[in-house]
Amino acid sequence: MSHKEQGRGNGLFGVYVHWPFCAAKCPYCDFNSHVHRGSFDEEVFVAAYEREIAHLAEIRPDVEVNSVFFGGGTPSLMQPESVGTILDAVARHWPVKDDAEITIEANPNSVEAARFRGYRAAGVNRVSIGVQSLRDEPLKALGRLHSVEEAIAAVKLAQSIFERSSFDLIYARPHQALADWEAELRQALDLSTGHISLYQLTIESGTRYYDLFRAGKLAMPSADLAADFYELTQDICAAAGLPAYEISNHARAGAESRHNLLYWRYGEYAGIGPGAHGRLVRENVRHATATEKLPFLWRDRVLAHGHGMIVDDRLTWEEEGDEFLVMGLRLTEGIDPRRYAELSGRALDRRQIEDLTFAEMIETLPNGNIRVTDRGFPVLDAVVADLAA
């Protein structure tokens, strides 16, 4: 099927389920996560997820689900029965592919064998674990509640129960040396079975780290040192057989996160739960959706109105083209300039392509895709801005 026959979609559709609760708020985290003290009725929340799924299936029916992703927050704080109920609701309202990828994020301190086996029985077939560091002192600085020993045990447990698994690490941390990161990364690669996510620490507005950084109390690596961290990371992972397929994600062939590829390839996805974002094509117009962020206000809105959606914006063709570039150029496979032209209504500027190619920031692959080079990835935002101009 050609791009034009598919309209503004590309045949990829996923469901993102946001569980907003955490045991603690990490100082670097700007996600919609909330620490709730005391008990609450999880069944009522799950009923709200079911209602919002039904609502979104009414406005975007007749699409096949390629993947479901439980993110957060800490969705591994949910009971396995809750996960199963939500997956059953997805399957009631949309056809789900037989080989759909079903992922749940987990923190090592919220893991135990019975719960992991419960998720597997509920239909989850992939887990992503927020390890963040294999060194105890940085774990404390990052606000994590688990130890290195607990993290390694959780990763090995996941590998024994799920067909596919991944874990995250954060690098270019305050006071981290390149040699220390190299040793930690090699240990992580020995532990990995096919996929690993490696994120440079960034300072985000509204976080505790942002306040410390602004006050001069958090020393971050220089731009040159951060680039050295990135280059070292790419070289070591590629040599280990887990090359980057996206700027922060590394995998052996076939082990890539299909749900995240759906985002980066600019597919459609329904956002369920407090603060969840979505992209849905209706009547050949792509809509950007978002739900109420505050968990209990979201719950009350859903129970009153059937959904918690507070944003439903029609994107212009130019906005779609910009999003397509921002997402797709993160991938080492690059973007198809023909799809960009069909989405945005205009072709990429040939002069810009020539200039960025001459500067060795982008290259054109044999299949016609344009990709960012290894030299261009550390300044990806500037490359995207130049191409979108």
LINMO-V719837 format. One record per backbone hydrogen bond with DSSP energy under -0.5 kcal/mol. NH is the residue of the N-H (numbers start at 0). CO is the residue of the C=O. E is the energy in kcal/mol with one decimal. If there is no record, write none. Layout:
BEGIN
NH_CO_E, NH_CO_E
END
This chain:
BEGIN
5_1_-1.5, 6_2_-0.6, 6_3_-0.9, 8_5_-1.2, 13_267_-1.9, 14_66_-2.1, 15_269_-3.0, 16_14_-0.5, 16_68_-3.1, 17_15_-0.5, 17_271_-3.2, 18_16_-0.6, 18_70_-3.0, 19_17_-0.6, 21_33_-2.2, 25_23_-0.6, 28_25_-1.3, 32_30_-2.0, 33_19_-3.1, 35_21_-0.6, 35_33_-0.7, 36_34_-0.6, 41_39_-1.1, 44_40_-1.5, 45_41_-2.7, 46_42_-2.2, 47_43_-1.6, 48_44_-2.0, 49_45_-2.3, 50_46_-1.9, 51_47_-2.4, 52_48_-2.4, 53_49_-2.0, 54_50_-2.1, 55_51_-2.5, 56_52_-2.2, 57_53_-1.3, 58_54_-1.6, 59_55_-1.9, 64_94_-3.0, 65_12_-3.5, 65_63_-0.5, 66_12_-0.8, 67_100_-2.5, 68_14_-2.5, 69_102_-2.9, 70_16_-2.5, 70_68_-0.7, 72_18_-0.8, 73_20_-2.3, 76_73_-2.0, 77_74_-2.0, 81_78_-0.9, 82_78_-1.6, 83_79_-2.4, 84_80_-2.2, 85_81_-2.2, 86_82_-2.5, 87_83_-2.3, 88_84_-1.9, 89_85_-2.3, 90_86_-2.3, 91_87_-1.7, 92_88_-1.4, 93_89_-2.1, 96_64_-2.2, 99_96_-1.8, 100_65_-1.8, 101_99_-0.5, 102_67_-2.7, 102_100_-0.5, 103_125_-1.6, 104_69_-2.0, 105_127_-2.6, 109_106_-2.0, 110_107_-1.2, 115_111_-2.3, 116_112_-2.6, 117_113_-1.9, 118_114_-2.3, 119_115_-2.2, 120_116_-2.4, 121_117_-1.7, 122_118_-0.8, 122_119_-1.0, 123_118_-2.3, 124_101_-2.0, 125_101_-1.7, 126_163_-1.3, 127_103_-2.2, 128_165_-2.4, 129_105_-2.8, 130_128_-1.7, 131_167_-3.0, 132_130_-1.2, 138_134_-1.7, 139_135_-1.9, 140_136_-2.0, 141_137_-2.3, 142_139_-1.4, 143_138_-2.5, 150_146_-2.2, 151_147_-2.6, 152_148_-2.1, 153_149_-2.3, 154_150_-2.4, 155_151_-2.3, 156_152_-2.3, 157_153_-2.6, 158_154_-2.2, 159_155_-1.3, 160_156_-1.0, 160_157_-0.8, 161_157_-3.0, 163_124_-1.3, 165_126_-2.0, 166_194_-0.6, 167_128_-2.5, 168_196_-2.2, 169_131_-2.6, 170_198_-2.5, 175_172_-2.0, 180_176_-2.2, 181_177_-2.5, 182_178_-1.9, 183_179_-2.2, 184_180_-3.1, 185_181_-2.3, 186_182_-1.8, 187_183_-2.1, 188_184_-2.5, 189_185_-1.8, 190_186_-1.3, 191_187_-2.0, 195_249_-2.4, 196_166_-2.3, 197_247_-2.9, 198_168_-2.7, 198_196_-0.5, 200_170_-2.7, 203_201_-0.7, 206_203_-1.4, 208_26_-2.8, 210_206_-1.6, 211_207_-2.2, 212_208_-2.7, 213_209_-2.6, 214_210_-1.5, 215_212_-1.5, 216_211_-3.0, 217_211_-0.6, 219_217_-0.7, 225_221_-2.8, 226_222_-2.0, 227_223_-1.8, 228_224_-2.4, 229_225_-2.2, 230_226_-2.5, 231_227_-2.5, 232_228_-2.3, 233_229_-2.3, 234_230_-2.3, 235_231_-2.5, 236_232_-2.2, 237_233_-2.4, 238_234_-2.2, 239_235_-1.4, 240_237_-1.4, 241_236_-2.8, 244_248_-2.3, 245_248_-1.5, 246_329_-1.2, 248_245_-1.3, 249_195_-2.5, 250_242_-1.9, 251_193_-2.3, 254_251_-2.6, 257_255_-0.8, 260_256_-2.0, 261_257_-1.6, 262_258_-1.4, 263_259_-2.3, 264_260_-2.6, 265_262_-1.7, 266_261_-3.0, 267_11_-2.8, 268_278_-2.3, 269_13_-2.2, 271_15_-3.3, 271_269_-0.6, 274_291_-1.6, 275_272_-1.9, 277_288_-2.1, 278_268_-2.2, 279_286_-2.0, 281_279_-0.6, 281_284_-2.9, 284_281_-1.1, 286_279_-3.5, 287_312_-2.9, 288_277_-2.2, 288_286_-0.6, 289_310_-1.7, 290_275_-1.3, 291_307_-2.5, 297_293_-3.0, 298_294_-2.4, 299_295_-2.1, 300_296_-2.4, 301_297_-2.6, 302_298_-2.5, 303_299_-1.6, 304_300_-3.1, 305_301_-2.9, 306_300_-0.6, 309_289_-2.6, 310_289_-2.0, 312_287_-2.6, 314_285_-2.8, 314_312_-0.6, 319_315_-2.3, 320_316_-2.5, 321_317_-2.3, 322_318_-2.5, 323_319_-2.7, 324_320_-2.0, 325_321_-2.6, 326_322_-2.7, 327_323_-2.6, 328_324_-2.2, 329_326_-1.3, 330_327_-1.5, 331_244_-1.7, 332_244_-0.5, 333_330_-1.0, 334_369_-2.5, 336_334_-0.7, 338_335_-0.7, 339_335_-1.7, 340_336_-2.0, 341_337_-2.1, 342_338_-2.5, 343_339_-2.9, 344_340_-2.0, 352_348_-2.1, 353_349_-2.5, 354_350_-2.7, 355_351_-2.7, 356_352_-2.2, 357_353_-2.5, 358_354_-1.8, 359_356_-1.5, 360_355_-2.9, 361_355_-1.1, 362_370_-2.4, 364_362_-0.5, 364_368_-3.1, 367_364_-2.4, 369_334_-2.6, 370_362_-2.6, 370_368_-0.5, 372_360_-2.2, 376_372_-1.8, 377_373_-0.6, 378_375_-1.4, 379_376_-1.7, 381_378_-0.5, 382_378_-1.8, 383_379_-2.7, 384_380_-2.2, 385_381_-2.2, 386_382_-2.3, 387_383_-2.4, 388_384_-1.0
END
